[in-house]
Amino acid sequence: MRDFAVSDDPAVQAQLDRLGALSLPSGRLGLDTVRALLDRVGNPQDDLPPVFHVAGTNGKGSTCAYLRAMLEAQGLKVHAATKPHLVRYNERIRLAGRLISDELLAELLKEVLDCGEDLAPSFFEVTTVATFLAFHREPADVCVIETGLGGRLDATNVLKTAASCGISTLGIDHEAFLLTPEDGVPADPLARIAFEKASIAKAGVPLVTQVYPDHATASVLETAQKLGASVVMRGRDWDSRADGSIHYRDAKGELQLPLPALLGAHQADNAALAVAMLRHQSVVEVSPAAMGKGIVDARWPARLQRLGHGPLTDLAGARTVWLDGGHNPDAGEAIARHLSAQKPVHIVMGMLANKDPGALLRPLGSHALSLSIVPAPGHDAHRPEDFAPFSALPVQSFGDVPAAIAALPPQGDVLIVGSLYLAGEVLRLNHEVPD
């Protein structure tokens, strides 16, 4: 598996070119290669500040954003590893509150690529090792680390311990990797996903969960038990509801916290999961006041983001332009819930060819004034005709997002959706580069 990354810095781009040439050898899944690579650079993952490790299908990135903001509101220096990047590769590695510099990024990537060339590592394995090196060498108080694909076989799962681990919402995604039949794992798709995500559990470390269907919950509990982790379940050990504010409760008491600035009802659930992860660990102290400030301060681009003034929104005139990188059914449902309180929108969509075209159009179709299909930059994408069976509207095709927006009728707001790669291109075009 490869990813798409470019840089304006020649030294960084030279290493990104090497990184982009890597691929995951067919049939090779596991942690042996990343462990061998880490061993060559001194096993930095074994000497990090306390870690908060988060997996899930949807919401894990937002949960990490809330964790980082809460910990920083407490006055702590926080390293954060999130994925994918939207505009710049640097977004994947945040050191003590700031994106990694081009100079340090180029040095670390070169160091890892040079020492592991004969191992044929993947893009994500090199990225993870470079991240752990940066976190090891730069001082900080705590680390927030998001998994990528799955959890069990994700390169970040070499971590031996953590302050707490968390699992956000569960759904079907990355089917080609996570639903491949394998001995000793659940056959049911959602139970299999639950098993993969719960496999980030660590002995003696609390694993904090949301509410899942019974068969998925059973898979989480069984997996955690095998790994020696205690499970902190929403609905049993903690709970939360949102009604003008977040009403959170657990055995330690009740908290009333502000609603997030991030849009969407699901964001209150993501924030509550971050609160529960902090409340059920004893490594760092975070006050309720810091939790509340972090919930309000947290930002996570391309998740129901209202675009600001820029070249792209200028094309839309007075209309609001919404951006979301969602691409699976759960994301579609979350966006649809937000749109239910809004006027119908013109949908501009670009989706990778390995995703389900109906995943978004089934929940979003009733909110659409029109449907325009654009490419997903740098990746194989669905053709316009792939969307036709899921839309009662004519499907229009355009070469890029500016052309699609320029061709829209004057009435109605705009929703750009379908891929985080498309979202990154939109942010770049509108000069809203995450920092």
C-alpha positions as CSV (number, residue, x, y, z in Angstrom):
1,M,0.0,0.0,0.0
2,R,1.3,3.5,-0.9
3,D,0.2,7.0,-0.1
4,F,0.4,10.3,-1.9
5,A,2.8,12.9,-0.6
6,V,4.5,16.0,-2.0
7,S,6.5,18.8,-0.5
8,D,7.8,22.3,-1.6
9,D,11.1,21.5,0.2
10,P,13.5,19.7,-2.1
11,A,15.2,17.8,0.7
12,V,11.9,16.5,1.9
13,Q,10.7,15.7,-1.6
14,A,13.8,13.7,-2.3
15,Q,12.9,11.4,0.6
16,L,9.1,11.4,-0.2
17,D,10.1,10.2,-3.7
18,R,11.9,7.3,-2.1
19,L,9.0,6.7,0.2
20,G,6.4,6.8,-2.6
21,A,8.3,4.1,-4.4
22,L,7.7,1.6,-1.6
23,S,4.9,-0.8,-1.7
24,L,3.5,-3.6,0.5
25,P,4.7,-6.8,-0.9
26,S,1.8,-9.0,-1.9
27,G,0.7,-11.3,0.9
28,R,3.0,-9.7,3.5
29,L,1.1,-8.6,6.6
30,G,2.5,-8.5,10.1
31,L,4.8,-6.6,12.4
32,D,8.1,-8.4,11.7
33,T,9.5,-5.8,9.3
34,V,8.6,-2.8,11.4
35,R,10.1,-4.5,14.4
36,A,13.3,-5.2,12.5
37,L,13.5,-1.6,11.3
38,L,12.9,-0.3,14.8
39,D,15.6,-2.5,16.2
40,R,18.1,-1.0,13.7
41,V,17.4,2.5,15.0
42,G,17.5,1.6,18.7
43,N,13.9,0.7,19.4
44,P,12.7,4.3,20.2
45,Q,9.2,3.0,20.7
46,D,10.3,1.5,24.0
47,D,11.3,4.9,25.5
48,L,8.5,7.3,24.8
49,P,6.5,9.7,27.0
50,P,3.2,8.1,28.1
51,V,1.0,7.2,25.1
52,F,-2.7,7.4,24.4
53,H,-3.3,4.9,21.6
54,V,-6.6,5.2,19.5
55,A,-8.1,2.9,17.0
56,G,-11.5,2.8,15.3
57,T,-13.3,3.0,11.9
58,N,-14.6,6.5,12.2
59,G,-13.9,9.2,14.8
60,K,-10.4,8.1,15.9
61,G,-8.7,11.2,14.4
62,S,-11.2,13.5,16.0
63,T,-10.8,11.6,19.3
64,C,-7.0,12.2,19.0
65,A,-7.6,15.9,18.3
66,Y,-9.7,16.2,21.5
67,L,-7.1,14.3,23.5
68,R,-4.3,16.6,22.3
69,A,-6.3,19.7,22.9
70,M,-7.3,18.6,26.5
71,L,-3.7,17.6,27.4
72,E,-2.4,20.9,26.0
73,A,-5.0,22.8,27.9
74,Q,-3.6,21.2,31.0
75,G,-0.2,22.8,30.1
76,L,1.4,19.6,28.8
77,K,3.7,19.3,25.8
78,V,2.1,16.7,23.4
79,H,3.5,14.7,20.5
80,A,0.8,13.6,18.1
81,A,0.8,11.1,15.3
82,T,-2.3,11.1,13.0
83,K,-3.1,10.0,9.5
84,P,-3.5,10.5,6.7
85,H,-2.1,13.9,5.9
86,L,-4.3,16.2,3.9
87,V,-1.9,18.7,2.3
88,R,1.6,18.2,3.7
89,Y,3.2,15.0,4.9
90,N,4.4,17.0,8.0
91,E,0.8,16.8,9.3
92,R,1.4,13.2,10.3
93,I,4.0,14.1,13.0
94,R,3.4,16.9,15.5
95,L,6.2,17.6,18.0
96,A,5.3,19.3,21.3
97,G,2.4,21.1,19.6
98,R,4.0,22.0,16.2
99,L,4.2,20.2,12.9
100,I,7.6,18.6,12.3
101,S,10.0,20.9,10.5
102,D,11.0,20.2,6.9
103,E,14.7,19.9,8.0
104,L,14.0,17.4,10.7
105,L,11.6,15.4,8.6
106,A,14.0,15.1,5.7
107,E,16.8,13.9,8.2
108,L,14.6,11.3,9.8
109,L,13.1,9.9,6.7
110,K,16.6,9.6,5.1
111,E,17.9,7.9,8.3
112,V,15.1,5.3,8.3
113,L,15.1,4.7,4.6
114,D,18.9,4.3,4.4
115,C,19.1,1.8,7.3
116,G,16.1,-0.3,6.2
117,E,16.5,-0.5,2.4
118,D,17.2,-4.2,2.3
119,L,14.1,-4.9,4.4
120,A,11.7,-3.5,1.7
121,P,9.5,-1.7,4.3
122,S,6.2,-0.1,3.4
123,F,5.3,3.5,3.4
124,F,3.5,3.2,6.7
125,E,6.3,1.2,8.4
126,V,8.9,3.9,7.5
127,T,6.5,6.6,8.5
128,T,5.9,5.0,11.9
129,V,9.6,4.4,12.6
130,A,10.4,8.0,11.7
131,T,7.6,9.2,14.0
132,F,8.8,7.1,16.9
133,L,12.4,8.4,16.4
134,A,11.1,12.0,16.5
135,F,9.0,11.3,19.6
136,H,12.0,9.7,21.3
137,R,14.5,12.5,20.5
138,E,12.3,15.6,21.1
139,P,11.2,16.2,24.7
140,A,7.4,16.1,25.6
141,D,5.1,15.1,28.4
142,V,2.8,12.7,26.5
143,C,2.1,11.2,23.1
144,V,-1.2,10.8,21.3
145,I,-1.0,8.1,18.6
146,E,-3.7,7.2,16.0
147,T,-3.6,3.8,14.3
148,G,-3.9,3.6,10.6
149,L,-5.3,0.4,9.0
150,G,-7.0,-1.9,11.5
151,G,-5.0,-2.1,14.7
152,R,-3.7,-5.6,15.2
153,L,-1.3,-5.4,12.3
154,D,-0.9,-1.6,12.2
155,A,2.7,-0.5,12.5
156,T,2.0,1.5,15.6
157,N,1.0,-1.7,17.4
158,V,4.6,-2.4,18.4
159,L,4.0,-0.3,21.4
160,K,4.3,-2.4,24.6
161,T,2.3,-0.3,26.9
162,A,0.2,2.9,27.1
163,A,-1.5,5.2,29.6
164,S,-4.8,4.2,28.0
165,C,-6.2,2.8,24.7
166,G,-9.4,3.7,23.0
167,I,-11.7,2.4,20.3
168,S,-14.0,4.9,18.5
169,T,-17.0,3.8,16.4
170,L,-16.8,0.5,14.4
171,G,-17.9,0.0,10.9
172,I,-17.0,-1.9,7.7
173,D,-14.0,-0.3,5.9
174,H,-10.8,-1.5,4.2
175,E,-12.6,-4.7,3.5
176,A,-9.8,-6.1,1.3
177,F,-7.4,-6.1,4.3
178,L,-9.5,-6.6,7.4
179,L,-12.1,-9.1,6.2
180,T,-9.8,-11.7,4.6
181,P,-10.6,-15.1,6.1
182,E,-8.0,-16.2,8.7
183,D,-7.8,-18.9,11.2
184,G,-8.5,-18.0,14.8
185,V,-10.4,-14.7,14.2
186,P,-14.2,-14.0,14.0
187,A,-15.9,-14.7,10.6
188,D,-18.6,-12.1,11.1
189,P,-17.5,-8.9,9.4
190,L,-18.2,-6.4,12.3
191,A,-16.9,-8.9,14.9
192,R,-13.7,-9.2,12.8
193,I,-13.3,-5.4,12.7
194,A,-13.8,-5.3,16.4
195,F,-11.2,-8.0,16.9
196,E,-8.7,-6.0,14.7
197,K,-9.3,-2.7,16.5
198,A,-9.3,-4.3,20.0
199,S,-6.0,-5.9,19.3
200,I,-4.2,-2.6,20.3
201,A,-5.1,-3.6,23.9
202,K,-2.1,-3.9,26.2
203,A,-1.7,-5.9,29.4
204,G,-2.7,-3.9,32.4
205,V,-3.9,-0.9,30.4
206,P,-7.5,0.3,30.3
207,L,-9.2,-0.2,26.9
208,V,-12.0,2.4,26.6
209,T,-14.8,1.7,24.2
210,Q,-18.0,3.2,22.7
211,V,-21.2,1.2,22.4
212,Y,-21.3,-1.5,19.7
213,P,-23.7,-4.3,18.7
214,D,-23.6,-7.3,21.0
215,H,-21.5,-9.5,18.7
216,A,-18.9,-6.8,18.2
217,T,-18.8,-6.1,22.0
218,A,-18.3,-9.8,22.6
219,S,-15.3,-9.8,20.2
220,V,-13.8,-6.7,22.0
221,L,-14.2,-8.3,25.4
222,E,-12.7,-11.6,24.3
223,T,-9.7,-10.0,22.6
224,A,-9.0,-7.7,25.5
225,Q,-9.2,-10.6,28.0
226,K,-6.6,-12.6,25.9
227,L,-4.3,-9.6,25.9
228,G,-4.7,-8.9,29.7
229,A,-6.4,-5.5,29.3
230,S,-9.3,-4.2,31.3
231,V,-12.3,-3.0,29.3
232,V,-14.0,0.3,30.2
233,M,-17.3,0.2,28.3
234,R,-19.6,3.0,27.5
235,G,-23.0,2.2,28.9
236,R,-21.5,0.1,31.7
237,D,-18.4,1.9,33.1
238,W,-19.1,5.4,31.7
239,D,-21.7,7.2,29.7
240,S,-22.5,10.5,28.1
241,R,-25.3,12.4,26.5
242,A,-25.4,15.7,24.7
243,D,-28.2,18.1,25.4
244,G,-27.0,21.7,25.1
245,S,-23.8,20.4,26.7
246,I,-22.1,17.1,27.3
247,H,-23.3,15.3,30.4
248,Y,-20.6,12.8,31.2
249,R,-20.7,10.3,34.2
250,D,-18.6,7.5,35.5
251,A,-17.7,6.0,38.9
252,K,-15.7,9.2,39.8
253,G,-18.7,11.4,39.4
254,E,-20.5,13.6,36.8
255,L,-19.1,16.3,34.6
256,Q,-21.0,18.9,32.5
257,L,-18.8,19.9,29.6
258,P,-19.3,22.3,26.6
259,L,-20.2,21.0,23.2
260,P,-17.4,20.8,20.6
261,A,-16.8,23.6,18.1
262,L,-16.4,20.8,15.6
263,L,-19.7,20.3,13.8
264,G,-21.9,17.1,13.8
265,A,-23.7,15.4,16.7
266,H,-21.2,12.6,16.6
267,Q,-18.4,14.9,17.7
268,A,-19.9,15.0,21.2
269,D,-19.4,11.2,21.3
270,N,-15.8,11.5,20.1
271,A,-15.1,14.1,22.8
272,A,-16.7,12.0,25.5
273,L,-14.5,9.0,24.5
274,A,-11.4,11.2,24.9
275,V,-12.7,12.3,28.3
276,A,-13.2,8.7,29.3
277,M,-9.7,7.8,28.2
278,L,-8.3,10.5,30.4
279,R,-10.6,9.7,33.4
280,H,-9.7,6.0,33.4
281,Q,-5.9,6.3,33.6
282,S,-3.6,7.4,36.3
283,V,-0.4,8.5,34.5
284,V,-1.2,12.1,33.8
285,E,-3.6,14.5,35.6
286,V,-6.1,16.5,33.5
287,S,-8.6,18.7,35.2
288,P,-12.3,19.0,34.1
289,A,-11.6,22.6,33.2
290,A,-8.8,21.5,30.8
291,M,-11.1,18.9,29.4
292,G,-13.8,21.6,28.7
293,K,-11.3,24.0,27.1
294,G,-9.9,21.2,25.0
295,I,-13.3,20.2,23.7
296,V,-13.9,23.8,22.5
297,D,-10.4,24.4,21.2
298,A,-10.0,21.1,19.2
299,R,-9.8,21.4,15.5
300,W,-9.8,18.6,12.9
301,P,-9.8,19.6,9.3
302,A,-12.0,18.1,6.6
303,R,-14.6,16.8,9.0
304,L,-17.8,18.8,8.3
305,Q,-15.5,21.8,7.8
306,R,-17.0,25.0,6.6
307,L,-14.4,26.4,4.2
308,G,-13.2,30.0,4.8
309,H,-12.5,32.7,2.3
310,G,-10.2,31.5,-0.5
311,P,-9.8,31.0,-4.3
312,L,-12.1,28.0,-4.3
313,T,-14.9,29.5,-2.2
314,D,-14.7,32.7,-4.3
315,L,-16.0,30.5,-7.2
316,A,-19.0,29.6,-5.0
317,G,-20.0,33.2,-4.4
318,A,-22.1,33.7,-1.4
319,R,-22.8,30.0,-0.9
320,T,-21.4,28.0,2.0
321,V,-19.0,25.3,1.0
322,W,-18.8,22.2,3.3
323,L,-15.9,19.8,3.2
324,D,-15.8,16.2,4.6
325,G,-13.3,13.4,3.8
326,G,-15.8,10.7,4.8
327,H,-16.1,7.7,2.5
328,N,-17.9,4.9,4.3
329,P,-21.5,4.2,5.5
330,D,-21.0,5.5,9.1
331,A,-19.5,8.7,7.7
332,G,-22.4,9.1,5.3
333,E,-24.9,8.7,8.2
334,A,-23.0,11.3,10.3
335,I,-23.0,13.8,7.5
336,A,-26.6,13.2,6.7
337,R,-27.6,13.9,10.3
338,H,-25.9,17.3,10.0
339,L,-27.5,18.0,6.7
340,S,-30.9,17.2,8.1
341,A,-30.9,20.6,9.8
342,Q,-29.6,22.3,6.7
343,K,-31.0,23.1,3.3
344,P,-30.3,20.6,0.4
345,V,-26.8,20.9,-1.1
346,H,-25.0,20.4,-4.4
347,I,-22.8,17.4,-3.8
348,V,-19.3,17.3,-5.4
349,M,-17.9,13.8,-4.9
350,G,-14.6,12.0,-5.7
351,M,-14.2,8.5,-4.3
352,L,-11.4,5.9,-4.5
353,A,-12.1,3.0,-6.8
354,N,-11.9,0.5,-3.8
355,K,-14.7,2.2,-1.9
356,D,-18.5,1.6,-2.2
357,P,-20.2,4.4,-4.3
358,G,-23.4,3.8,-2.4
359,A,-21.8,4.2,1.0
360,L,-22.4,8.0,0.9
361,L,-25.1,8.3,-1.7
362,R,-27.6,6.1,0.1
363,P,-27.7,8.4,3.2
364,L,-27.0,11.6,1.4
365,G,-29.1,11.2,-1.7
366,S,-32.2,12.8,-0.2
367,H,-30.2,15.9,0.7
368,A,-28.8,16.5,-2.8
369,L,-29.8,19.2,-5.3
370,S,-27.2,17.8,-7.8
371,L,-24.4,15.3,-8.1
372,S,-21.1,16.2,-9.7
373,I,-18.3,13.6,-9.9
374,V,-14.6,14.6,-9.9
375,P,-11.3,12.6,-9.7
376,A,-9.6,11.7,-6.5
377,P,-6.1,13.3,-7.0
378,G,-3.3,10.8,-7.4
379,H,-5.5,7.8,-7.1
380,D,-7.7,5.5,-9.1
381,A,-11.2,6.8,-8.6
382,H,-14.8,5.7,-9.5
383,R,-16.2,6.7,-12.8
384,P,-19.3,8.8,-13.0
385,E,-21.4,5.8,-14.2
386,D,-20.5,3.9,-11.0
387,F,-22.6,6.4,-9.1
388,A,-25.7,6.3,-11.3
389,P,-27.4,3.3,-9.7
390,F,-27.4,5.1,-6.4
391,S,-28.7,8.5,-7.5
392,A,-32.1,9.7,-8.7
393,L,-30.3,12.8,-10.0
394,P,-28.3,13.0,-13.3
395,V,-24.7,12.4,-12.6
396,Q,-22.4,15.1,-14.0
397,S,-18.6,14.7,-14.5
398,F,-15.9,17.3,-14.2
399,G,-12.1,17.3,-14.4
400,D,-11.6,19.0,-11.1
401,V,-13.4,20.6,-8.2
402,P,-13.1,24.3,-9.4
403,A,-14.8,23.3,-12.7
404,A,-17.6,21.5,-10.8
405,I,-18.3,24.4,-8.6
406,A,-18.1,27.0,-11.4
407,A,-20.8,25.0,-13.3
408,L,-23.3,24.8,-10.4
409,P,-26.5,26.9,-10.6
410,P,-26.5,29.9,-8.3
411,Q,-28.8,28.6,-5.6
412,G,-27.8,26.1,-2.9
413,D,-24.8,25.4,-0.7
414,V,-22.1,22.9,-1.7
415,L,-20.8,19.7,0.0
416,I,-17.5,18.3,-1.2
417,V,-17.1,14.7,0.0
418,G,-15.8,11.2,-0.7
419,S,-12.1,11.1,0.0
420,L,-9.5,12.6,2.4
421,Y,-7.2,12.8,-0.7
422,L,-9.8,15.0,-2.4
423,A,-10.3,17.0,0.8
424,G,-6.6,17.7,0.9
425,E,-6.6,19.0,-2.6
426,V,-9.6,21.2,-1.8
427,L,-7.8,22.7,1.2
428,R,-4.7,23.3,-0.9
429,L,-6.8,25.0,-3.6
430,N,-8.5,27.2,-1.0
431,H,-5.2,28.1,0.7
432,E,-6.2,26.5,4.0
433,V,-3.2,24.3,4.7
434,P,-3.4,22.7,8.2
435,D,-0.8,23.9,10.7
